[in-house]
Amino acid sequence: MSFRKNYLTRPIHKWAKGALPALSDTEAEAISAGDVHFEAELFSGNPDWKMLRDMKAPRLTEEEQAFLEGPCRQFCDMLDSWEIDHGTADLPKEAWDFLREKGFFGMIIPKDHGGLGFSAFAHSEVVRYISSHSIAGAVTVMVPNSLGPGELILQFGTDAQKKDWLPRLASGQELPAFGLTSEQAGSDASAMIDEGVICKGDWNGEEVLGIRLNWAKRYITLAPVCTVLGLAFKLRDPDGLLGTEPDIGITCALVPTDLPGVETGRRHLPSGTMFMNGPTTGTDVFVPLDHIIGGPDYAGRGWMMLMSALAAGRGISLPSQSAAACAMAAHTTGAYARIRQQFGLPIGLFGGVQEPLARIAANAYAVDAGRRLTCAALDEGHKLAVISAIMKYHATTRMRESVTDAMDVHSGKAVIDGPLNYIQPIYRSIPIGITVEGANIVTRNLIIFGQGSIRAHPHLLDEMQALGEPDPDKSLDAFDKHFWRHVGHSTKTFFRAWGSAWTGRGKAPKGAGKVAWIYRRLSRWSAAFAVTSDMAFLTLGGALKRKEMITARLGDALSEMYLLSAVLKRWEDEGRHKDDLPLVEYCAEQAFARIGQALDETIANFPARWVSWLLRPTLLPGSHARGPSDRTAEKVAMALYNPTDTRARVTAGLYTPEPDTGLGLLEHAYRLVLEAEPLTKRLREIRKTPEEAREAGVLSETEFAQLGRMQEAVRRVVAVDDFTPQEMAEMFPDYRPNPANPAPKEAAE
């Protein structure tokens, strides 16, 4: 052992100290803030499928289900998205009052503090349901229940802060916002210039030790109407009043917005979606030290607190909103493809439409599967730093893909804005989800693999901590232990990856049935991913942090494996429905193609060419990676086109619209088209119009009337909004009709 340590480990230890990046105290604290879960199994190269399958499926309690069916429905009934976005620029007052009355702002706050005490899954279901009807309404509900004062006080607040603030937040007496993004610092929160200085000041007529704050924040949701601001800033103690270092670091504090020097009220207009969002500034605002969330002991620990609390926004709110958008795209596009005809046939029978329909269905199924699995882990008490980043990026990206596909299929129907357009409000909101809670570019390139590689790898964090040990002997001893464990693990994984790549047979759990082949191939790709990652660490060392295109691709591979694992879990939890198998197989083939492409491109771009020569014939990254077949895509598309049980499961849990809305008209027309299908089929076979068929005695008067009702319903759905000059003038006060085409006389009057 001493020979190994002195003659083998010691020089490697010396090399590694220079090659691997040292963790700063802030980085180490942030990394320790979250937990690892099933992503660690995928990172191991030998996933324990029993762990996945043994997880309890998320379920709502009777109280949570009643809240979804009662207050959530009632709240949505109060909202008209067109009126909010193009008229009032706000929710109705009765809606704000209702949110407070029914406790919407306290879903995550325990009952003993006056909140609803809902599970993560119930929180997610509420956001998903409201999002299917109103983005502005959903954002208003989600923000107080995600990253903000409530979440931070729950996790880190003092007993006094919990007792004082949580009941008022739960009742809506206090409306919170959280100020993180600075004017000079976007995704790089550590670059913020917002500052707090330890000093003495007046508070309620007494001189106390506190903080003098100056800030300029923007993009802050609820800032225009909030009563308390959770503020992130850099804390300094130049006079040593706390007896600490002059630069203490990022800190989070509670700032009542009625204090002198606080400015709120101005608004941003985020993509034309009129939820409350705007800038806030503070000039020489003084608060006592006990306004630091967690008290003075948590001064300088804000980055860790933020990383921990972000799991709610990234893991619940945005994936729930994205899941709603994907399900809405599936619900509406499948129906529209059935009722809309071109060239004498429903457009859903054309292959060019079936291709995006299949993508839409797969995204809806996979995103919701990931949402459910993530909520199940959160409800087990895990703080999912890596998984929440995976869900944030891939849920919002797939939302963008699905809604864009829905726009393509609906064509002009989705382009012309107006009260009847049920796609446009979702489409406008896409950039918001892509940008907030960590811009997607940063999340993909830096966070998913960057943080995942340290936390989820079975040995890397232990090695880095060993290298950071200041005692040379202890550092060498610890590194010796963990490094050789790493070597043994990597060797076994290399041969497992080699064998499974060439045989196509990885590990599958017992009783997997008709999806056993998916488990086997997913195990094969997990091993290939683990080997590729290890080679990236070995050959690039600390430089890997700067090879963002490589880390992005490795993050893509990890993410696709997680989402496919969630798909398998969902299929099992829902009872292994045979009708859903084509959808599961589509998700699998799509994921394998993307994983193979990500690893193939990673291997092709390693700076050390010998790595490519070694890994390409070993891992065969380009094999069996063509994506779903046309036959599978057609089956999946038809599952949305027809009123199948699969369609019902994919689109379950959405708001049921009023009959006279655009979505209500679509659902009515879809129902009439299905009921009239035998009649329309008869007409196609005899190649006659309804009038000709009636005259020929092929259609009865009753059947002719039925077709007339169906055609009128379809006509109303296909119709788009237009506006009179008077209506245009009401929306745009400075609107003037074209002089070449003057308004009617009554309009001029």
ABEGO torsion letter per residue (X at the ends): XAAAAAAAAAAAAAAAAAABBBBBAAAAAAAAABBBBAAAAAAAGBBBAAAAAABBBBBBBAAAAAAAABAAAAAAAABBAAAAAABAGBBBAAAAAAAAAAGAAAAABBAAAGBAGBBAAAAAAAAAAAAAABAAAAAAAAAAABBEAAAAAAAABBAAAAAAAAAAAAAGABBBBBBABBAABBABAAABABBBBBBBBBBGGBBBBBBBBBBBBBGBBGAAABABBBBBBBBBBAAGAAGBBABAEBBBBBBBAABBGBBBGBBBBBGGBBBBBBBBBBBGBBBBAAABBGEAAABGAAAAAAAAAAAAAAAAAAAAAAAAAAAAAAAAAAAAAAABBBGGBBAAABAAAAAAAAAAAAAAAAAAAAAAAAAAAAAAGBBBAAAAAAAAAAAAAAAAAAAAAAAAAAEAAAABBEAABAAAAAAAAAAAAAABGEBAAAAAAAAAAAAAAAAABAAAAAAAAAAABABAAAAAAAAAAAAAAAAAAAAAAAAAAAAAAAAGBBBBBBGAEAAAAAAAAAAAAAAAAAAAAAAAAAAAEAAAAABAAAAAAAAAAAAAAAAAAAAAAAAAAAGGBAAAAAAAAAAAAAAAAAAAAAAAAAAAABABAAAAAAAAAAAGAABGAAEBBAAAAAAAAAAAABBBAAAAAAABGBBBBBAABAAAAAAAAAAAAAAAAAAAAAAAAAGBBAAAAAAAGABBAAAAAAAAAAAAAAAAAABBBBBBAAAAAAABAABBBBAABBBBAAAAX
